[in-house]
């Protein structure tokens, strides 16, 4: 009886791990990304830049997250004269 319980538990664990890795949320970093360089102007915010360049109309929060990830920005602070990379496709 313990042997069957152990086998069932092992199969369920394996199935669970497979499901997590096979159907987990895909990340941008696994794909080739086409980017455009944007020079930050006085008064620009990360939110405004994201809205102007979000041609695929994905969730703006995810788009900003991706901009921050690509440019190694920890918070949303950008300064005039900075050049940031913005994904366009």
C-alpha positions in Angstrom: 0.0 0.0 0.0 2.8 2.4 0.9 4.5 1.7 -2.4 1.4 2.7 -4.4 0.9 5.8 -2.4 4.6 6.7 -3.0 4.2 6.2 -6.7 1.0 8.3 -6.9 2.6 11.1 -4.9 5.7 11.0 -7.2 3.5 11.1 -10.3 1.5 14.0 -9.0 4.6 15.9 -8.1 6.1 15.3 -11.5 2.9 16.4 -13.2 2.7 19.6 -11.1 6.3 20.5 -12.0 5.7 19.9 -15.6 2.6 22.1 -15.6 4.4 25.0 -13.8 7.4 24.9 -16.3 5.4 24.2 -19.4 2.6 26.8 -18.9 4.3 29.4 -16.8 4.0 33.0 -17.9 6.3 33.6 -21.0 8.8 36.4 -20.5 10.0 39.0 -22.9 13.6 38.1 -22.3 13.2 34.7 -24.1 12.3 36.5 -27.3 14.3 38.8 -29.6 13.2 42.3 -29.0 13.3 45.2 -31.4 14.0 48.4 -29.6 14.1 52.1 -30.4 16.4 54.7 -28.6 14.4 57.5 -27.0 16.1 60.6 -25.6 14.3 61.8 -22.5 13.2 65.5 -22.8 12.4 67.8 -20.0 9.0 67.0 -18.5 9.0 63.4 -19.9 7.9 60.6 -17.6 8.3 56.9 -18.1 4.5 56.6 -18.3 4.2 59.1 -21.1 7.1 57.5 -23.1 5.4 54.1 -22.7 2.1 55.4 -23.8 3.6 57.0 -27.0 5.5 53.9 -27.9 3.1 51.1 -27.0 2.1 50.1 -30.5 1.0 46.6 -29.6 -1.4 48.0 -27.0 -0.3 45.6 -24.3 -1.0 46.4 -20.6 0.8 49.7 -19.9 2.1 48.4 -16.6 3.7 45.3 -18.3 5.2 47.6 -20.9 6.7 49.9 -18.3 8.1 46.9 -16.4 9.8 45.7 -19.6 11.3 49.2 -20.3 12.6 49.3 -16.8 14.0 45.7 -17.1 15.8 46.4 -20.5 17.3 49.6 -19.1 18.1 48.4 -15.6 16.0 51.1 -14.1 15.0 50.2 -10.5 12.5 53.0 -9.9 10.7 55.2 -12.4 13.1 58.1 -12.2 14.4 59.3 -15.6 16.2 62.6 -16.2 16.3 64.8 -19.3 19.2 63.8 -21.6 19.0 60.1 -20.6 18.8 57.7 -23.6 16.5 54.7 -22.9 15.7 51.7 -25.0 12.0 51.1 -25.7 10.6 47.9 -27.2 8.6 48.5 -30.4 7.6 45.0 -31.4 
